[in-house]
Structures are given as C-alpha cells and as structure tokens.
Amino acid sequence: MDTVAAIATPPGTGGLSVIRISGPDAIRRAAEIFRPASGRDVCTMSGYTCAYGHILRDGEILDDCVLTVFRAPHSYTGEDTAELSCHGGRYLTEQVLRVVLCDTVVPAPPGEFTKRAFLNGKLSLTQAEAVQDLIAAQGEASLRCARDLREGATFRRIRALSDTLLTVLSDLAVWADYPDEDIPGVDGGALGRRLEALTQEMQALLATYDSGRILREGLRCTVVGRPNVGKSTLFNVLAGSDRSIVTDIAGTTRDVIEEQIRVGSVTLTLSDTAGVRETQDPVERLGVERSRKALQKADLVLCVLDAPPASLPDLDPSRTIVVLNKSDHVHIPEIPGFRCIRTCAATGEGCDALANLIEDFAARLAPASDEGMIANERQRECLVRALDAVREGADALALGLAYDAVTVSLDGACQALLELSGERVTDRVVDTVFSRFCVGK
C-alpha cells in the first residue's frame, strides 16, 4: 500500500497546522526532511514520542516544527505514521506538504486515513462513518450521538443480530448436512418464534433512523399559516436576521425560504412558506403548492394563527406547535389536542418560550444512542434488505416450504448485516463511504 500524506487541519491561517504521513515509508520520509534539534535519529524514535526540530527544503530551513511518531499497529490508521506540526499559515503549510510529497509519498484522497483504519481493523465501518458525524456535529446532541457511535454502539447491536442469525443458520446446516446422524430435528415452531423476535429487533433498530437523521442534519421545521399572520416575522426572529421580507401585503412570500439556525442546543432547518390560501395568481399558487410539500416533509410544524381557525385538518398534533401570534391585541383560545404558545413576533414576546418548546420536542425524538442507532442511508438500506430477507424466510416457514428455502433467505439477511457492519463489504461500498470524508481524515 502506498504511503500517503495530507494536511490534517482545516485550510486557513492559524497557530498550528498538521501534515499527516501514513504508510510503510512514513517515518523514513520524515527522517529525510526533518532535522531534530537534539540530533537524534528519527528512524529510531519510539511510537508516541515527539521531537522538536526543523523542516528542510533543499538543505535550507523552511520552518521549525514538532514531529510526532506513531508505530504500527498502534496508530490511527494501524500503519507507521508521522505527523508534522508546523506554523499555521496557508502558504507555509502547502510548502511543507510539497516537501513531504515525493516518488514514494503521494497525496491522500478524501477519507484515506480513516479508510485505512477500517481496512486495518482499527474501526468497524459503522464506527468509521461516525468519525464523519463527529466532524460534522453541530450541537451537543449530535456530538453525543456521534461519540457513542464511534465507541461501537451500533456495531455491537448489529453483531448481536448477526450472531443470532448465524446460530439459526448453523442449526439448519447441521440438520441438513447430517440427516443420518442422531441429531434432533428442527423445531419449526421454535424457529418461527426466533425469526419473529429477530424481526421485532430489526424493526426497533430501523425505527431509530429518523432520530439519527435529525441529530445529524437538524430538525426540519416548517412555519405555516394563512397570509399575514406573522409567519415571516416569526421566521426572522428565530433566524436572528431579516431573511424573509415582511409587508402588510398578502402573498408577499411566494416561495419556501430556508435557513439553518440554532435554537438552544437544537439545529433547525427552518422553512418559511407562502401563506396557504386559494389564489388565482399562478406564481403564488406555485408557492402554495411548495408550502404543502414542505409541510409533508417537516419533522416539526409551527402553525401560526392570528385568529381562531375553523379547523386544522391537515396537521398532526404530535409534530405541531400552534403559535397564537399577535397576542398583544388578539386573544385566541387554545386549540384542543395541540401544544400552543402565545407570542407577539413583532416584539419578540413569547419567542423564548417557543424556543424551549422546540428544544423539548427535539429531546423527545433523541434516541438512546448508547444502545445503537441507524445513522445514514447506507446503513438503513442494508438493514431494510436484512429485514425483508428475514420476513421472507419466516413466510417460507409458515407456508411449509423446505428448510432449504428458509436457509437461502436467512443467508441473504446475514450477508446484508455483515455489509452493514463492514465485516463483509465490496470495494465499491468502501470507496463510496469514504469519498464523503474531507482530505486529511
């Protein structure tokens, strides 16, 4: 495997930049370009040790820096690794990287270091994906979730499902391969109960996907209501800027306006929508249709009212907060069955209480991430395939088909779970997973 190098810190000016080198020639290359102030031989440095010295370019000092050495297999990648910590100027960092690169050290593609950690058995595939979630975390909840996944919570849960399937498959294989031996026959009733339990466990794990998406990407929150009820004003208050145009003219907002914001510890993808009403204006009609689509996709709906409604037929009370706006001069009775909050968006009154309600709503959705959860679409797709295969096996059993048919289905389920965890996965899947990472990680 090639020795690779990349800048492991974000681009820009800072106090420190790190250039990471990993592979069989990493320490040898570091010895060629780094002169320790102590005069020691870099090639004899032990793992987890540092040395202060200078980076040399054509025999001249380019920068002073600290070299840290990690010896295989006790490194992030599982390979010999050298890290050069130099001053953090953009130009200087690029020059140091240029010195590092040579015929035997090539630039690392995105995600290469974490990919090598996976290939060298340092991380499961679900743990490796959690590294990207750690980097992208935008709040305490998403950070905690990614940290728990990085510690292997999902892998342990998938491994338990795989182990159960492998036990069932081994029982079926022994019975099929040694029919003349004194081996108890397969109990169809007991097998059916085991498959039902597996189905329930997989369904429970699959149900964590939406919560995991919310923690990673934020809560999709849509502001809806009739024209001129104060939707855009409320949107601007929550966003902390005049993102939406506010006028007294009905139909001012013609399209869905989105902004990613923080409300306390919660990340919101907040959407301001066109007022929902019957209109002959073709442009406004398109905006109303987009509003309805945004409403269907929302995790949370803020329904803004400035007068008692006839009804709220299209809203799910479990994911709706009714905002009784303009409370400074209008009193609207609370809507039975819905969580309601009184505000005056124009003055900001009640908006802090609304933010608290949003945080409470998000907290109820948060999964117990230390028990494992499905964190992305790749994992969800693998689990769906495994669940479908177990159901197929259970159906074959219920129909009285040969146990061979059940075995084929359960083997497919096992393969899908092994792909989920990364224990048996194609190069294409691995390349796709790590292509989403940044260079240097």
C-alpha positions in Angstrom: 0.0 0.0 0.0 1.3 3.5 -0.9 2.5 5.9 1.7 0.2 8.9 1.7 0.2 12.4 3.1 -2.2 15.3 3.5 -2.9 18.4 5.6 -5.0 17.2 8.5 -6.1 20.6 9.8 -8.7 23.0 8.2 -7.4 25.4 5.5 -6.7 28.9 6.5 -4.5 30.9 8.8 -4.0 29.7 12.4 -1.5 29.0 15.1 -0.8 25.4 14.0 -1.1 23.1 11.0 -0.6 19.3 11.0 0.6 17.3 8.0 0.0 13.6 8.4 2.0 10.9 6.7 0.9 7.3 6.9 2.2 4.1 5.3 5.4 1.9 5.1 7.7 4.8 4.2 6.2 7.4 6.6 8.9 7.5 9.2 11.7 7.1 6.6 10.4 10.1 4.7 10.1 12.1 7.9 13.7 11.4 8.7 14.7 12.7 5.2 13.1 16.1 5.6 13.1 16.7 9.4 16.2 17.6 11.4 15.7 17.1 15.2 17.2 19.8 17.3 18.6 17.1 19.6 20.4 15.4 16.7 18.6 12.1 17.4 17.9 9.6 14.6 14.2 9.9 13.6 14.2 6.3 12.4 14.9 5.1 16.0 12.2 7.1 17.6 9.6 5.0 19.5 5.9 5.3 19.0 4.0 8.0 20.9 7.2 10.2 21.1 7.8 13.8 19.8 10.8 15.7 18.7 11.3 19.4 18.1 13.3 20.4 15.1 13.2 21.9 11.6 11.7 21.1 8.2 14.4 21.2 5.5 13.8 22.2 1.8 16.9 21.8 -0.4 19.1 21.8 2.7 17.6 25.1 4.0 15.3 25.5 6.9 11.7 26.0 5.8 10.0 26.1 9.3 10.5 24.8 12.8 8.0 22.2 13.9 7.3 19.2 16.1 7.4 15.7 14.8 5.2 13.0 16.4 5.8 9.4 15.6 3.3 6.5 15.8 4.4 3.0 15.2 2.2 0.3 13.6 -0.2 -1.1 14.7 -0.6 1.5 17.5 -1.7 4.4 15.3 -5.0 5.8 14.0 -4.5 4.1 10.6 -2.8 1.0 12.0 0.3 1.9 10.0 3.5 3.7 10.7 2.5 7.3 10.9 4.4 10.6 11.3 2.7 14.0 12.0 4.5 17.3 11.4 3.0 20.2 13.5 4.2 23.4 11.9 3.1 27.1 11.9 -0.4 27.5 10.5 -0.1 29.9 7.5 -1.8 28.6 4.4 1.1 29.2 2.1 3.6 27.7 4.6 1.5 24.6 5.2 1.3 23.9 1.5 5.0 24.3 1.1 5.7 21.8 3.9 3.3 19.4 2.2 5.1 19.8 -1.1 8.4 18.9 0.7 6.8 15.8 2.1 5.4 14.5 -1.2 7.9 12.6 -3.4 8.1 9.5 -5.6 7.3 7.3 -2.6 4.7 9.6 -0.8 1.6 10.5 -2.7 -1.3 12.9 -1.8 -4.1 11.2 0.2 -7.6 11.2 -1.3 -10.6 12.2 0.8 -11.1 9.8 3.8 -8.0 7.8 3.1 -6.7 7.8 6.7 -10.0 6.6 8.2 -10.4 4.1 5.3 -7.0 2.6 6.2 -8.1 2.5 9.9 -11.1 0.4 8.7 -9.1 -1.8 6.4 -6.6 -2.5 9.1 -9.2 -3.5 11.7 -8.9 -0.4 13.9 -12.6 0.6 13.3 -15.7 -1.1 12.1 -17.5 0.5 9.1 -20.2 2.0 11.4 -17.5 3.4 13.7 -15.6 4.9 10.7 -18.8 6.6 9.5 -19.3 8.0 13.0 -16.0 9.8 12.6 -17.5 11.9 9.8 -20.5 12.6 12.1 -18.2 13.7 14.8 -16.6 16.2 12.4 -20.0 17.4 11.2 -21.7 17.6 14.7 -23.4 21.0 15.1 -24.8 20.6 18.6 -24.4 18.7 21.9 -27.0 16.0 21.0 -25.4 15.2 17.6 -21.9 15.3 19.2 -23.0 12.8 21.9 -24.7 10.6 19.3 -21.6 10.5 17.1 -19.3 9.9 20.0 -21.4 6.9 21.1 -21.5 5.5 17.6 -17.7 6.0 17.4 -17.4 3.8 20.5 -19.2 1.0 18.6 -22.8 1.0 19.9 -24.3 0.3 16.5 -21.7 -2.3 15.7 -22.5 -4.2 18.9 -26.2 -4.2 18.2 -25.7 -5.4 14.6 -23.2 -8.0 15.8 -25.9 -9.4 18.2 -28.3 -9.7 15.3 -25.7 -11.4 13.1 -24.8 -13.8 15.8 -28.4 -14.8 16.2 -28.8 -15.4 12.5 -25.6 -17.4 12.3 -26.7 -19.6 15.2 -30.0 -20.3 13.4 -28.2 -21.0 10.1 -25.7 -23.3 11.8 -28.6 -25.3 13.3 -30.2 -25.6 9.9 -26.9 -26.6 8.2 -26.2 -29.3 10.8 -29.6 -30.8 10.4 -29.4 -30.7 6.5 -25.8 -31.9 6.2 -26.0 -34.9 8.6 -29.5 -36.4 8.1 -28.4 -39.9 9.2 -26.9 -38.7 12.5 -28.8 -38.8 15.8 -29.4 -35.1 15.7 -32.7 -33.6 16.9 -34.9 -32.3 14.1 -35.5 -28.6 13.6 -38.5 -27.4 15.7 -40.5 -25.3 13.2 -42.4 -23.5 16.0 -39.3 -22.5 17.9 -37.7 -21.4 14.6 -40.7 -19.2 13.8 -40.6 -17.6 17.2 -36.9 -16.8 16.8 -37.5 -15.2 13.4 -40.3 -13.2 14.9 -38.1 -11.9 17.7 -35.4 -11.1 15.1 -37.9 -9.2 13.0 -39.0 -7.1 16.0 -35.4 -6.3 17.0 -34.6 -5.2 13.4 -37.8 -3.1 13.2 -36.8 -1.4 16.5 -33.3 -0.6 15.2 -34.7 0.7 11.9 -37.1 3.0 13.8 -34.0 4.9 15.1 -33.2 6.1 11.6 -35.3 9.3 11.6 -34.0 10.2 15.0 -30.5 9.7 13.8 -31.1 11.9 10.7 -32.5 14.6 12.9 -29.4 14.5 15.2 -27.1 14.7 12.1 -28.9 17.1 9.9 -31.1 19.0 12.3 -34.8 19.2 12.8 -36.8 20.1 9.6 -39.1 22.8 10.9 -41.7 24.5 8.7 -43.6 27.7 9.5 -47.1 27.6 8.0 -50.3 29.6 8.2 -52.5 31.9 6.2 -51.2 35.1 4.7 -50.3 38.0 7.0 -50.5 36.0 10.3 -46.8 36.8 11.1 -45.0 33.8 9.7 -42.2 35.7 8.1 -41.8 37.9 11.2 -41.6 34.8 13.4 -39.1 33.2 11.0 -36.9 36.3 11.2 -37.0 36.4 15.0 -36.0 32.7 15.2 -33.3 33.1 12.5 -31.9 36.2 14.1 -31.9 38.2 10.8 -34.3 39.7 8.3 -34.2 36.7 6.0 -37.9 36.9 4.9 -39.5 40.0 3.5 -42.2 41.3 5.8 -45.1 43.5 4.5 -48.8 44.0 5.0 -49.5 42.7 1.5 -51.0 39.3 1.5 -48.9 36.8 -0.6 -45.6 38.6 -0.2 -43.8 35.3 0.4 -44.0 33.4 -2.9 -41.5 30.6 -2.3 -40.1 28.4 0.5 -37.2 30.2 2.2 -34.8 28.0 4.2 -32.3 28.9 6.9 -30.2 26.6 9.1 -30.2 28.1 12.6 -29.6 27.1 16.2 -32.3 27.2 18.8 -30.6 26.5 22.1 -28.8 23.2 21.6 -31.0 22.2 18.6 -30.1 22.7 15.0 -33.1 23.6 12.8 -33.5 23.7 9.1 -36.2 26.4 9.3 -38.5 27.0 6.3 -40.8 30.0 5.8 -43.6 29.2 3.4 -46.1 31.0 1.3 -49.4 31.6 3.0 -51.8 28.8 2.3 -54.9 30.1 0.6 -56.8 29.8 -2.6 -55.4 32.2 -5.2 -55.6 32.9 -8.9 -52.1 34.2 -9.1 -50.1 31.5 -10.9 -46.8 32.4 -9.1 -48.4 32.4 -5.7 -50.2 29.2 -6.5 -46.8 27.5 -7.1 -45.6 28.9 -3.8 -48.6 27.4 -2.0 -48.0 24.0 -3.6 -44.4 24.1 -2.4 -45.6 25.0 1.0 -47.8 21.9 1.1 -44.8 19.8 0.1 -42.6 21.3 2.8 -45.3 20.6 5.3 -45.3 16.9 4.4 -41.5 16.6 4.9 -41.4 18.6 8.1 -40.4 16.9 11.4 -42.0 19.8 13.3 -44.6 22.3 12.1 -45.1 25.8 13.6 -48.7 26.7 12.7 -49.0 30.4 13.1 -52.5 31.8 13.8 -53.8 35.3 14.4 -57.5 34.4 14.7 -59.5 31.3 15.8 -59.3 28.7 12.9 -62.2 26.8 11.6 -60.1 23.6 11.9 -56.6 22.2 11.5 -57.4 19.1 9.4 -54.0 18.5 7.8 -51.8 18.8 10.8 -50.5 16.1 13.1 -50.8 17.2 16.7 -47.8 15.1 17.7 -45.5 17.1 15.5 -47.2 20.5 15.6 -46.8 23.6 17.8 -49.6 26.1 17.4 -48.3 29.6 17.7 -51.0 32.0 18.7 -49.5 35.2 17.4 -50.2 38.9 17.8 -51.1 38.2 21.4 -50.6 41.9 22.3 -54.0 42.7 20.8 -55.7 39.4 19.8 -56.8 36.7 22.2 -57.2 33.3 20.5 -58.4 30.3 22.5 -56.0 27.4 22.7 -56.7 24.6 20.2 -57.6 21.3 21.9 -55.2 18.5 21.3 -52.3 20.8 20.2 -49.4 22.3 22.1 -50.0 26.0 22.0 -47.8 29.0 22.8 -48.8 32.7 22.8 -46.4 35.1 21.1 -46.0 38.5 19.6 -43.4 38.0 16.9 -43.2 41.7 16.2 -41.9 42.4 19.7 -40.3 39.0 20.4 -42.7 38.3 23.3 -43.1 34.6 23.9 -40.3 33.6 21.4 -38.0 32.3 24.2 -40.8 30.1 25.5 -41.3 28.9 21.9 -37.6 28.0 21.7 -37.9 26.0 24.9 -40.9 24.1 23.4 -38.8 23.3 20.3 -35.9 22.0 22.4 -38.3 19.8 24.4 -39.7 18.4 21.2 -36.3 17.6 19.8 -35.3 16.0 23.1 -38.2 13.6 22.9 -37.0 12.5 19.5 -33.5 11.9 20.6 -32.6 8.1 20.7 -30.7 6.4 23.4 -27.6 6.4 21.1 -25.6 4.3 23.5 -27.9 1.4 22.5 -27.0 1.8 18.8 -28.9 3.6 16.0 -29.0 3.7 12.2 -27.0 6.8 11.3 -27.2 7.1 7.5 -28.9 5.9 4.3 -26.4 3.2 3.6 -26.9 1.6 6.9 -30.7 1.9 6.6 -30.7 0.3 3.1 -28.6 -2.7 4.5 -31.0 -3.2 7.4 -34.1 -3.0 5.2 -32.6 -5.7 3.0 -31.8 -7.8 6.1 -35.3 -7.3 7.5 -37.0 -8.2 4.2 -34.9 -11.4 3.9 -35.9 -12.5 7.5 -39.5 -11.8 6.7 -39.1 -13.8 3.5 -37.7 -16.7 5.5 -40.5 -16.5 8.0 -43.0 -16.6 5.2 -41.4 -19.6 3.7 -41.5 -21.4 7.0 -45.2 -20.5 7.5 -46.0 -21.9 4.0 -44.4 -25.2 4.9 -41.6 -24.9 2.3 -38.4 -26.8 2.7 -35.9 -25.6 5.2 -33.5 -25.0 2.3 -35.7 -22.1 1.2 -35.6 -20.6 4.7 -31.8 -21.0 4.8 -31.4 -19.1 1.5 -33.4 -16.2 2.8 -31.6 -16.1 6.2 -28.3 -16.3 4.5 -29.2 -13.2 2.5 -30.2 -11.4 5.7 -26.8 -12.3 7.3 -24.9 -11.0 4.3 -26.8 -7.7 4.5 -25.9 -7.3 8.2 -22.3 -8.1 7.5 -22.2 -5.5 4.8 -23.8 -3.0 7.3 -21.1 -3.5 9.9 -18.4 -3.7 7.2 -17.3 -7.3 8.1 -18.0 -8.3 4.5 -18.2 -5.5 2.1 -17.2 -4.7 -1.5 -14.6 -2.2 -2.5 -17.3 -0.2 -4.2 -19.1 0.3 -0.9 -15.9 1.2 0.9 -14.9 3.7 -1.7 -18.4 5.3 -1.6 -18.4 5.6 2.2 -15.0 7.3 2.5 -15.4 9.6 -0.5 -17.7 11.7 1.6 -14.8 12.5 4.1 -12.6 15.5 4.0 -9.0 15.3 2.8 -6.7 14.7 5.8 -9.2 12.4 7.7 
